[in-house]
């Protein structure tokens, strides 16, 4: 297991905010968007989305383009190259994983 896989297990398989981050990553993969657009697409509070984006960015799973306000979020190349691991983690979590979806 490489370091990216360990981060994926930690952020998407075992932490309290895993379900929100899973939804966020899936929406970003579908279409890169800014934080406000992501909050609207997911029906979440803007501050909640910003918090999770900071966590994902700090861990190298999302990248940004543009100025601070209106920055667009993309999946990083590390996240893209480990998508199969992400899907496996998410698949295992759906059979009894973290049920908290609000934060």
Buried (B, 14 or more C-beta within 10 A) or exposed (E): EEEBBEBBBEBBBEBEBBBBBBBBBBBBBEEBBBBEBBBEBBEBEEEBBBBBBEBBBEBBBBBBEEEEEEBBBBBBEBBEEBEEBBEBBBEEBEEEBBEEEEE
